[in-house]
Amino acid sequence: MYLIVGLGNPGRDYAQTRHNVGFVALDYLAQCYNIPVERLKFKGAYGEGRIAGEKCILLKPHTYMNLSGESVRDCGEFYKIPPENIIVMYDDVALPVGSVRIRPGGSDGGHNGMKSIIYQLNSDRFPRVRFGVGAPEHDMVNHVLGKFSHEDGVAVTAAIKNVENIIPEIINNGVQSAMNKYNKTVRHDAVDEP
């Protein structure tokens, strides 16, 4: 069994912000596999279904970003899902807009939601799918709680659509295989420096 988590902040005010890319990715995945994420428990909204032949729980923590780990811990403990079967999708300011990076584990990278999950699970060995939202020009808080330009929004939406294939790839063939196939650090319209 797998727990697939999308990070974000609940409420209309945060709906289209950079920090809510994880929610958007989870909603898209839920739509692709016809898994309604409407049941309220574990300090969040969740749904159950099958992806790649495996039972999967899809979870959107409603704790606000900084306490996301409480929701993930409660759900993981209830279903007895080990950290290595918990896949977390979220925004990353260290990656260019529209890029996708999959990792099997590691540090929180300064992301408060990830910091909370690592603390609550007492482990950093869980797969994550990070979506690049670009670095802030000035203030970090205003950047992550700000909305995308039209162009950036198009690039991020295209990146998010990869989850339809990324998640079953991780489930069927492992994180390394998904990394080899789907890690993209530059946008399709970006030009490499000479």
mmCIF file of the C-alpha atoms, coordinates in Angstrom:
data_MODEL
# 
_entry.id   MODEL 
# 
loop_
_atom_site.group_PDB 
_atom_site.id 
_atom_site.type_symbol 
_atom_site.label_atom_id 
_atom_site.label_alt_id 
_atom_site.label_comp_id 
_atom_site.label_asym_id 
_atom_site.label_entity_id 
_atom_site.label_seq_id 
_atom_site.pdbx_PDB_ins_code 
_atom_site.Cartn_x 
_atom_site.Cartn_y 
_atom_site.Cartn_z 
_atom_site.occupancy 
_atom_site.B_iso_or_equiv 
_atom_site.pdbx_formal_charge 
_atom_site.auth_seq_id 
_atom_site.auth_comp_id 
_atom_site.auth_asym_id 
_atom_site.auth_atom_id 
_atom_site.pdbx_PDB_model_num 
ATOM 1   C CA . MET A 1 1   ? 0.000   0.000  0.000   1.00 0.00 ? 1   MET A CA 1 
ATOM 2   C CA . TYR A 1 2   ? 1.151   3.548  -0.759  1.00 0.00 ? 2   TYR A CA 1 
ATOM 3   C CA . LEU A 1 3   ? 0.390   6.931  0.753   1.00 0.00 ? 3   LEU A CA 1 
ATOM 4   C CA . ILE A 1 4   ? 0.626   9.747  -1.784  1.00 0.00 ? 4   ILE A CA 1 
ATOM 5   C CA . VAL A 1 5   ? 0.668   13.237 -0.288  1.00 0.00 ? 5   VAL A CA 1 
ATOM 6   C CA . GLY A 1 6   ? 0.269   16.631 -1.946  1.00 0.00 ? 6   GLY A CA 1 
ATOM 7   C CA . LEU A 1 7   ? 1.422   19.588 0.173   1.00 0.00 ? 7   LEU A CA 1 
ATOM 8   C CA . GLY A 1 8   ? -0.321  22.946 0.305   1.00 0.00 ? 8   GLY A CA 1 
ATOM 9   C CA . ASN A 1 9   ? -2.396  25.292 2.426   1.00 0.00 ? 9   ASN A CA 1 
ATOM 10  C CA . PRO A 1 10  ? -6.188  24.930 2.681   1.00 0.00 ? 10  PRO A CA 1 
ATOM 11  C CA . GLY A 1 11  ? -8.542  27.759 1.780   1.00 0.00 ? 11  GLY A CA 1 
ATOM 12  C CA . ARG A 1 12  ? -9.413  29.848 -1.245  1.00 0.00 ? 12  ARG A CA 1 
ATOM 13  C CA . ASP A 1 13  ? -6.793  32.513 -0.491  1.00 0.00 ? 13  ASP A CA 1 
ATOM 14  C CA . TYR A 1 14  ? -3.990  30.005 -1.138  1.00 0.00 ? 14  TYR A CA 1 
ATOM 15  C CA . ALA A 1 15  ? -5.576  28.097 -4.017  1.00 0.00 ? 15  ALA A CA 1 
ATOM 16  C CA . GLN A 1 16  ? -3.407  29.239 -6.948  1.00 0.00 ? 16  GLN A CA 1 
ATOM 17  C CA . THR A 1 17  ? -0.196  30.027 -5.085  1.00 0.00 ? 17  THR A CA 1 
ATOM 18  C CA . ARG A 1 18  ? 3.238   28.511 -5.707  1.00 0.00 ? 18  ARG A CA 1 
ATOM 19  C CA . HIS A 1 19  ? 3.139   26.801 -2.302  1.00 0.00 ? 19  HIS A CA 1 
ATOM 20  C CA . ASN A 1 20  ? 0.027   24.849 -3.345  1.00 0.00 ? 20  ASN A CA 1 
ATOM 21  C CA . VAL A 1 21  ? 1.586   23.026 -6.297  1.00 0.00 ? 21  VAL A CA 1 
ATOM 22  C CA . GLY A 1 22  ? 1.455   19.786 -4.268  1.00 0.00 ? 22  GLY A CA 1 
ATOM 23  C CA . PHE A 1 23  ? -2.322  20.131 -3.830  1.00 0.00 ? 23  PHE A CA 1 
ATOM 24  C CA . VAL A 1 24  ? -2.729  20.754 -7.561  1.00 0.00 ? 24  VAL A CA 1 
ATOM 25  C CA . ALA A 1 25  ? -0.594  17.714 -8.401  1.00 0.00 ? 25  ALA A CA 1 
ATOM 26  C CA . LEU A 1 26  ? -2.625  15.519 -6.037  1.00 0.00 ? 26  LEU A CA 1 
ATOM 27  C CA . ASP A 1 27  ? -5.911  16.798 -7.490  1.00 0.00 ? 27  ASP A CA 1 
ATOM 28  C CA . TYR A 1 28  ? -4.662  15.999 -10.980 1.00 0.00 ? 28  TYR A CA 1 
ATOM 29  C CA . LEU A 1 29  ? -3.546  12.504 -9.945  1.00 0.00 ? 29  LEU A CA 1 
ATOM 30  C CA . ALA A 1 30  ? -6.916  11.912 -8.249  1.00 0.00 ? 30  ALA A CA 1 
ATOM 31  C CA . GLN A 1 31  ? -8.699  12.982 -11.433 1.00 0.00 ? 31  GLN A CA 1 
ATOM 32  C CA . CYS A 1 32  ? -6.541  10.711 -13.633 1.00 0.00 ? 32  CYS A CA 1 
ATOM 33  C CA . TYR A 1 33  ? -7.292  7.650  -11.511 1.00 0.00 ? 33  TYR A CA 1 
ATOM 34  C CA . ASN A 1 34  ? -10.857 8.585  -10.503 1.00 0.00 ? 34  ASN A CA 1 
ATOM 35  C CA . ILE A 1 35  ? -10.088 8.709  -6.771  1.00 0.00 ? 35  ILE A CA 1 
ATOM 36  C CA . PRO A 1 36  ? -12.245 11.300 -4.971  1.00 0.00 ? 36  PRO A CA 1 
ATOM 37  C CA . VAL A 1 37  ? -10.279 13.035 -2.191  1.00 0.00 ? 37  VAL A CA 1 
ATOM 38  C CA . GLU A 1 38  ? -13.287 14.038 -0.109  1.00 0.00 ? 38  GLU A CA 1 
ATOM 39  C CA . ARG A 1 39  ? -13.191 12.087 3.144   1.00 0.00 ? 39  ARG A CA 1 
ATOM 40  C CA . LEU A 1 40  ? -12.114 14.096 6.195   1.00 0.00 ? 40  LEU A CA 1 
ATOM 41  C CA . LYS A 1 41  ? -9.776  12.431 8.683   1.00 0.00 ? 41  LYS A CA 1 
ATOM 42  C CA . PHE A 1 42  ? -6.095  12.544 9.684   1.00 0.00 ? 42  PHE A CA 1 
ATOM 43  C CA . LYS A 1 43  ? -6.264  16.380 9.855   1.00 0.00 ? 43  LYS A CA 1 
ATOM 44  C CA . GLY A 1 44  ? -6.823  16.452 6.089   1.00 0.00 ? 44  GLY A CA 1 
ATOM 45  C CA . ALA A 1 45  ? -8.838  15.242 3.115   1.00 0.00 ? 45  ALA A CA 1 
ATOM 46  C CA . TYR A 1 46  ? -8.146  11.806 1.701   1.00 0.00 ? 46  TYR A CA 1 
ATOM 47  C CA . GLY A 1 47  ? -9.369  9.170  -0.715  1.00 0.00 ? 47  GLY A CA 1 
ATOM 48  C CA . GLU A 1 48  ? -8.633  5.514  -1.461  1.00 0.00 ? 48  GLU A CA 1 
ATOM 49  C CA . GLY A 1 49  ? -8.163  3.870  -4.827  1.00 0.00 ? 49  GLY A CA 1 
ATOM 50  C CA . ARG A 1 50  ? -5.826  1.814  -6.976  1.00 0.00 ? 50  ARG A CA 1 
ATOM 51  C CA . ILE A 1 51  ? -2.845  3.000  -9.006  1.00 0.00 ? 51  ILE A CA 1 
ATOM 52  C CA . ALA A 1 52  ? -0.684  0.521  -10.919 1.00 0.00 ? 52  ALA A CA 1 
ATOM 53  C CA . GLY A 1 53  ? -2.541  -2.342 -9.253  1.00 0.00 ? 53  GLY A CA 1 
ATOM 54  C CA . GLU A 1 54  ? -1.680  -1.180 -5.724  1.00 0.00 ? 54  GLU A CA 1 
ATOM 55  C CA . LYS A 1 55  ? -3.985  0.263  -3.083  1.00 0.00 ? 55  LYS A CA 1 
ATOM 56  C CA . CYS A 1 56  ? -3.154  3.940  -2.651  1.00 0.00 ? 56  CYS A CA 1 
ATOM 57  C CA . ILE A 1 57  ? -4.282  6.556  -0.158  1.00 0.00 ? 57  ILE A CA 1 
ATOM 58  C CA . LEU A 1 58  ? -4.259  10.113 -1.544  1.00 0.00 ? 58  LEU A CA 1 
ATOM 59  C CA . LEU A 1 59  ? -3.909  12.778 1.166   1.00 0.00 ? 59  LEU A CA 1 
ATOM 60  C CA . LYS A 1 60  ? -4.079  16.575 1.319   1.00 0.00 ? 60  LYS A CA 1 
ATOM 61  C CA . PRO A 1 61  ? -3.094  17.756 4.816   1.00 0.00 ? 61  PRO A CA 1 
ATOM 62  C CA . HIS A 1 62  ? -5.318  20.593 6.092   1.00 0.00 ? 62  HIS A CA 1 
ATOM 63  C CA . THR A 1 63  ? -2.957  21.549 8.909   1.00 0.00 ? 63  THR A CA 1 
ATOM 64  C CA . TYR A 1 64  ? -1.320  24.381 6.953   1.00 0.00 ? 64  TYR A CA 1 
ATOM 65  C CA . MET A 1 65  ? 2.106   23.758 5.540   1.00 0.00 ? 65  MET A CA 1 
ATOM 66  C CA . ASN A 1 66  ? 4.238   23.978 8.685   1.00 0.00 ? 66  ASN A CA 1 
ATOM 67  C CA . LEU A 1 67  ? 2.356   21.140 10.425  1.00 0.00 ? 67  LEU A CA 1 
ATOM 68  C CA . SER A 1 68  ? 1.882   18.844 7.406   1.00 0.00 ? 68  SER A CA 1 
ATOM 69  C CA . GLY A 1 69  ? 3.796   16.055 9.138   1.00 0.00 ? 69  GLY A CA 1 
ATOM 70  C CA . GLU A 1 70  ? 1.041   15.592 11.744  1.00 0.00 ? 70  GLU A CA 1 
ATOM 71  C CA . SER A 1 71  ? -1.454  14.628 9.037   1.00 0.00 ? 71  SER A CA 1 
ATOM 72  C CA . VAL A 1 72  ? 1.038   12.396 7.198   1.00 0.00 ? 72  VAL A CA 1 
ATOM 73  C CA . ARG A 1 73  ? 2.057   10.657 10.426  1.00 0.00 ? 73  ARG A CA 1 
ATOM 74  C CA . ASP A 1 74  ? -1.553  10.025 11.519  1.00 0.00 ? 74  ASP A CA 1 
ATOM 75  C CA . CYS A 1 75  ? -2.537  8.577  8.145   1.00 0.00 ? 75  CYS A CA 1 
ATOM 76  C CA . GLY A 1 76  ? 0.636   6.512  7.762   1.00 0.00 ? 76  GLY A CA 1 
ATOM 77  C CA . GLU A 1 77  ? 0.276   5.047  11.254  1.00 0.00 ? 77  GLU A CA 1 
ATOM 78  C CA . PHE A 1 78  ? -3.412  4.210  10.741  1.00 0.00 ? 78  PHE A CA 1 
ATOM 79  C CA . TYR A 1 79  ? -2.732  2.285  7.529   1.00 0.00 ? 79  TYR A CA 1 
ATOM 80  C CA . LYS A 1 80  ? 0.666   0.970  8.739   1.00 0.00 ? 80  LYS A CA 1 
ATOM 81  C CA . ILE A 1 81  ? 2.451   2.404  5.699   1.00 0.00 ? 81  ILE A CA 1 
ATOM 82  C CA . PRO A 1 82  ? 6.262   2.555  6.068   1.00 0.00 ? 82  PRO A CA 1 
ATOM 83  C CA . PRO A 1 83  ? 8.076   5.798  5.121   1.00 0.00 ? 83  PRO A CA 1 
ATOM 84  C CA . GLU A 1 84  ? 9.546   4.260  1.944   1.00 0.00 ? 84  GLU A CA 1 
ATOM 85  C CA . ASN A 1 85  ? 5.962   3.858  0.643   1.00 0.00 ? 85  ASN A CA 1 
ATOM 86  C CA . ILE A 1 86  ? 5.016   7.482  1.352   1.00 0.00 ? 86  ILE A CA 1 
ATOM 87  C CA . ILE A 1 87  ? 5.407   9.675  -1.747  1.00 0.00 ? 87  ILE A CA 1 
ATOM 88  C CA . VAL A 1 88  ? 5.281   13.441 -1.169  1.00 0.00 ? 88  VAL A CA 1 
ATOM 89  C CA . MET A 1 89  ? 4.667   16.010 -3.934  1.00 0.00 ? 89  MET A CA 1 
ATOM 90  C CA . TYR A 1 90  ? 5.509   19.662 -3.315  1.00 0.00 ? 90  TYR A CA 1 
ATOM 91  C CA . ASP A 1 91  ? 6.913   22.978 -4.604  1.00 0.00 ? 91  ASP A CA 1 
ATOM 92  C CA . ASP A 1 92  ? 10.651  23.705 -4.661  1.00 0.00 ? 92  ASP A CA 1 
ATOM 93  C CA . VAL A 1 93  ? 12.152  27.197 -4.984  1.00 0.00 ? 93  VAL A CA 1 
ATOM 94  C CA . ALA A 1 94  ? 15.600  25.714 -5.715  1.00 0.00 ? 94  ALA A CA 1 
ATOM 95  C CA . LEU A 1 95  ? 14.395  24.366 -9.080  1.00 0.00 ? 95  LEU A CA 1 
ATOM 96  C CA . PRO A 1 96  ? 13.628  26.306 -12.252 1.00 0.00 ? 96  PRO A CA 1 
ATOM 97  C CA . VAL A 1 97  ? 9.952   26.905 -13.014 1.00 0.00 ? 97  VAL A CA 1 
ATOM 98  C CA . GLY A 1 98  ? 8.404   23.936 -14.800 1.00 0.00 ? 98  GLY A CA 1 
ATOM 99  C CA . SER A 1 99  ? 11.059  21.398 -13.827 1.00 0.00 ? 99  SER A CA 1 
ATOM 100 C CA . VAL A 1 100 ? 10.437  18.064 -12.091 1.00 0.00 ? 100 VAL A CA 1 
ATOM 101 C CA . ARG A 1 101 ? 12.839  16.267 -9.746  1.00 0.00 ? 101 ARG A CA 1 
ATOM 102 C CA . ILE A 1 102 ? 12.248  12.917 -8.087  1.00 0.00 ? 102 ILE A CA 1 
ATOM 103 C CA . ARG A 1 103 ? 14.394  11.811 -5.127  1.00 0.00 ? 103 ARG A CA 1 
ATOM 104 C CA . PRO A 1 104 ? 14.358  8.746  -2.864  1.00 0.00 ? 104 PRO A CA 1 
ATOM 105 C CA . GLY A 1 105 ? 15.003  10.778 0.288   1.00 0.00 ? 105 GLY A CA 1 
ATOM 106 C CA . GLY A 1 106 ? 17.200  13.486 1.756   1.00 0.00 ? 106 GLY A CA 1 
ATOM 107 C CA . SER A 1 107 ? 16.995  16.776 3.600   1.00 0.00 ? 107 SER A CA 1 
ATOM 108 C CA . ASP A 1 108 ? 14.029  19.148 3.780   1.00 0.00 ? 108 ASP A CA 1 
ATOM 109 C CA . GLY A 1 109 ? 15.807  21.680 1.549   1.00 0.00 ? 109 GLY A CA 1 
ATOM 110 C CA . GLY A 1 110 ? 14.431  24.511 3.686   1.00 0.00 ? 110 GLY A CA 1 
ATOM 111 C CA . HIS A 1 111 ? 10.817  23.543 2.931   1.00 0.00 ? 111 HIS A CA 1 
ATOM 112 C CA . ASN A 1 112 ? 8.741   23.811 6.124   1.00 0.00 ? 112 ASN A CA 1 
ATOM 113 C CA . GLY A 1 113 ? 6.224   21.164 5.076   1.00 0.00 ? 113 GLY A CA 1 
ATOM 114 C CA . MET A 1 114 ? 9.016   18.675 4.446   1.00 0.00 ? 114 MET A CA 1 
ATOM 115 C CA . LYS A 1 115 ? 10.712  19.661 7.702   1.00 0.00 ? 115 LYS A CA 1 
ATOM 116 C CA . SER A 1 116 ? 7.509   18.775 9.557   1.00 0.00 ? 116 SER A CA 1 
ATOM 117 C CA . ILE A 1 117 ? 7.104   15.425 7.760   1.00 0.00 ? 117 ILE A CA 1 
ATOM 118 C CA . ILE A 1 118 ? 10.713  14.369 8.393   1.00 0.00 ? 118 ILE A CA 1 
ATOM 119 C CA . TYR A 1 119 ? 10.323  15.304 12.067  1.00 0.00 ? 119 TYR A CA 1 
ATOM 120 C CA . GLN A 1 120 ? 7.003   13.467 12.519  1.00 0.00 ? 120 GLN A CA 1 
ATOM 121 C CA . LEU A 1 121 ? 8.071   10.334 10.627  1.00 0.00 ? 121 LEU A CA 1 
ATOM 122 C CA . ASN A 1 122 ? 11.520  10.406 12.240  1.00 0.00 ? 122 ASN A CA 1 
ATOM 123 C CA . SER A 1 123 ? 12.861  9.545  8.783   1.00 0.00 ? 123 SER A CA 1 
ATOM 124 C CA . ASP A 1 124 ? 13.966  11.301 5.598   1.00 0.00 ? 124 ASP A CA 1 
ATOM 125 C CA . ARG A 1 125 ? 13.906  8.069  3.567   1.00 0.00 ? 125 ARG A CA 1 
ATOM 126 C CA . PHE A 1 126 ? 10.695  8.585  1.649   1.00 0.00 ? 126 PHE A CA 1 
ATOM 127 C CA . PRO A 1 127 ? 10.298  9.395  -2.053  1.00 0.00 ? 127 PRO A CA 1 
ATOM 128 C CA . ARG A 1 128 ? 9.464   12.906 -3.108  1.00 0.00 ? 128 ARG A CA 1 
ATOM 129 C CA . VAL A 1 129 ? 8.409   14.568 -6.343  1.00 0.00 ? 129 VAL A CA 1 
ATOM 130 C CA . ARG A 1 130 ? 9.420   18.224 -6.442  1.00 0.00 ? 130 ARG A CA 1 
ATOM 131 C CA . PHE A 1 131 ? 8.061   20.816 -8.856  1.00 0.00 ? 131 PHE A CA 1 
ATOM 132 C CA . GLY A 1 132 ? 10.192  23.857 -9.609  1.00 0.00 ? 132 GLY A CA 1 
ATOM 133 C CA . VAL A 1 133 ? 8.562   27.198 -8.837  1.00 0.00 ? 133 VAL A CA 1 
ATOM 134 C CA . GLY A 1 134 ? 11.690  29.347 -9.258  1.00 0.00 ? 134 GLY A CA 1 
ATOM 135 C CA . ALA A 1 135 ? 13.706  31.321 -6.737  1.00 0.00 ? 135 ALA A CA 1 
ATOM 136 C CA . PRO A 1 136 ? 12.331  34.482 -5.128  1.00 0.00 ? 136 PRO A CA 1 
ATOM 137 C CA . GLU A 1 137 ? 13.690  37.827 -6.292  1.00 0.00 ? 137 GLU A CA 1 
ATOM 138 C CA . HIS A 1 138 ? 13.243  39.359 -2.847  1.00 0.00 ? 138 HIS A CA 1 
ATOM 139 C CA . ASP A 1 139 ? 10.981  37.979 -0.124  1.00 0.00 ? 139 ASP A CA 1 
ATOM 140 C CA . MET A 1 140 ? 10.538  34.201 0.242   1.00 0.00 ? 140 MET A CA 1 
ATOM 141 C CA . VAL A 1 141 ? 7.106   34.332 1.928   1.00 0.00 ? 141 VAL A CA 1 
ATOM 142 C CA . ASN A 1 142 ? 5.604   36.621 -0.704  1.00 0.00 ? 142 ASN A CA 1 
ATOM 143 C CA . HIS A 1 143 ? 7.125   34.445 -3.421  1.00 0.00 ? 143 HIS A CA 1 
ATOM 144 C CA . VAL A 1 144 ? 5.731   31.092 -2.267  1.00 0.00 ? 144 VAL A CA 1 
ATOM 145 C CA . LEU A 1 145 ? 2.356   32.611 -1.350  1.00 0.00 ? 145 LEU A CA 1 
ATOM 146 C CA . GLY A 1 146 ? 2.240   34.518 -4.641  1.00 0.00 ? 146 GLY A CA 1 
ATOM 147 C CA . LYS A 1 147 ? 0.611   33.406 -7.874  1.00 0.00 ? 147 LYS A CA 1 
ATOM 148 C CA . PHE A 1 148 ? 2.269   32.349 -11.121 1.00 0.00 ? 148 PHE A CA 1 
ATOM 149 C CA . SER A 1 149 ? 2.522   34.549 -14.194 1.00 0.00 ? 149 SER A CA 1 
ATOM 150 C CA . HIS A 1 150 ? 0.576   33.097 -17.125 1.00 0.00 ? 150 HIS A CA 1 
ATOM 151 C CA . GLU A 1 151 ? 3.747   31.765 -18.757 1.00 0.00 ? 151 GLU A CA 1 
ATOM 152 C CA . ASP A 1 152 ? 5.043   30.163 -15.554 1.00 0.00 ? 152 ASP A CA 1 
ATOM 153 C CA . GLY A 1 153 ? 1.603   28.736 -14.810 1.00 0.00 ? 153 GLY A CA 1 
ATOM 154 C CA . VAL A 1 154 ? 1.562   26.993 -18.187 1.00 0.00 ? 154 VAL A CA 1 
ATOM 155 C CA . ALA A 1 155 ? 5.033   25.506 -17.560 1.00 0.00 ? 155 ALA A CA 1 
ATOM 156 C CA . VAL A 1 156 ? 4.136   24.255 -14.067 1.00 0.00 ? 156 VAL A CA 1 
ATOM 157 C CA . THR A 1 157 ? 0.838   22.775 -15.273 1.00 0.00 ? 157 THR A CA 1 
ATOM 158 C CA . ALA A 1 158 ? 2.732   20.856 -17.964 1.00 0.00 ? 158 ALA A CA 1 
ATOM 159 C CA . ALA A 1 159 ? 5.180   19.575 -15.332 1.00 0.00 ? 159 ALA A CA 1 
ATOM 160 C CA . ILE A 1 160 ? 2.360   18.486 -13.012 1.00 0.00 ? 160 ILE A CA 1 
ATOM 161 C CA . LYS A 1 161 ? 0.779   16.387 -15.768 1.00 0.00 ? 161 LYS A CA 1 
ATOM 162 C CA . ASN A 1 162 ? 3.774   14.037 -15.491 1.00 0.00 ? 162 ASN A CA 1 
ATOM 163 C CA . VAL A 1 163 ? 2.429   12.673 -12.180 1.00 0.00 ? 163 VAL A CA 1 
ATOM 164 C CA . GLU A 1 164 ? -0.010  10.485 -14.097 1.00 0.00 ? 164 GLU A CA 1 
ATOM 165 C CA . ASN A 1 165 ? 3.047   8.466  -15.187 1.00 0.00 ? 165 ASN A CA 1 
ATOM 166 C CA . ILE A 1 166 ? 5.549   9.226  -12.404 1.00 0.00 ? 166 ILE A CA 1 
ATOM 167 C CA . ILE A 1 167 ? 3.516   7.704  -9.572  1.00 0.00 ? 167 ILE A CA 1 
ATOM 168 C CA . PRO A 1 168 ? 2.834   4.342  -11.290 1.00 0.00 ? 168 PRO A CA 1 
ATOM 169 C CA . GLU A 1 169 ? 6.492   4.238  -12.365 1.00 0.00 ? 169 GLU A CA 1 
ATOM 170 C CA . ILE A 1 170 ? 7.630   4.614  -8.741  1.00 0.00 ? 170 ILE A CA 1 
ATOM 171 C CA . ILE A 1 171 ? 5.129   1.961  -7.610  1.00 0.00 ? 171 ILE A CA 1 
ATOM 172 C CA . ASN A 1 172 ? 5.957   -0.540 -10.373 1.00 0.00 ? 172 ASN A CA 1 
ATOM 173 C CA . ASN A 1 173 ? 9.667   -0.009 -10.961 1.00 0.00 ? 173 ASN A CA 1 
ATOM 174 C CA . GLY A 1 174 ? 11.038  2.041  -8.068  1.00 0.00 ? 174 GLY A CA 1 
ATOM 175 C CA . VAL A 1 175 ? 12.255  5.577  -7.490  1.00 0.00 ? 175 VAL A CA 1 
ATOM 176 C CA . GLN A 1 176 ? 15.496  5.170  -9.459  1.00 0.00 ? 176 GLN A CA 1 
ATOM 177 C CA . SER A 1 177 ? 13.627  4.166  -12.606 1.00 0.00 ? 177 SER A CA 1 
ATOM 178 C CA . ALA A 1 178 ? 11.277  7.145  -12.215 1.00 0.00 ? 178 ALA A CA 1 
ATOM 179 C CA . MET A 1 179 ? 14.274  9.452  -11.706 1.00 0.00 ? 179 MET A CA 1 
ATOM 180 C CA . ASN A 1 180 ? 15.909  8.181  -14.899 1.00 0.00 ? 180 ASN A CA 1 
ATOM 181 C CA . LYS A 1 181 ? 12.735  8.708  -16.915 1.00 0.00 ? 181 LYS A CA 1 
ATOM 182 C CA . TYR A 1 182 ? 11.213  11.870 -15.528 1.00 0.00 ? 182 TYR A CA 1 
ATOM 183 C CA . ASN A 1 183 ? 13.804  14.073 -13.808 1.00 0.00 ? 183 ASN A CA 1 
ATOM 184 C CA . LYS A 1 184 ? 13.805  17.290 -15.801 1.00 0.00 ? 184 LYS A CA 1 
ATOM 185 C CA . THR A 1 185 ? 15.684  20.238 -14.429 1.00 0.00 ? 185 THR A CA 1 
ATOM 186 C CA . VAL A 1 186 ? 15.117  22.719 -17.249 1.00 0.00 ? 186 VAL A CA 1 
ATOM 187 C CA . ARG A 1 187 ? 11.997  23.829 -19.025 1.00 0.00 ? 187 ARG A CA 1 
ATOM 188 C CA . HIS A 1 188 ? 11.450  22.703 -22.593 1.00 0.00 ? 188 HIS A CA 1 
ATOM 189 C CA . ASP A 1 189 ? 11.811  26.293 -23.793 1.00 0.00 ? 189 ASP A CA 1 
ATOM 190 C CA . ALA A 1 190 ? 14.997  27.008 -21.806 1.00 0.00 ? 190 ALA A CA 1 
ATOM 191 C CA . VAL A 1 191 ? 18.307  27.325 -23.601 1.00 0.00 ? 191 VAL A CA 1 
ATOM 192 C CA . ASP A 1 192 ? 21.499  25.927 -22.081 1.00 0.00 ? 192 ASP A CA 1 
ATOM 193 C CA . GLU A 1 193 ? 24.325  28.349 -21.450 1.00 0.00 ? 193 GLU A CA 1 
ATOM 194 C CA . PRO A 1 194 ? 27.343  27.723 -23.748 1.00 0.00 ? 194 PRO A CA 1 
# 
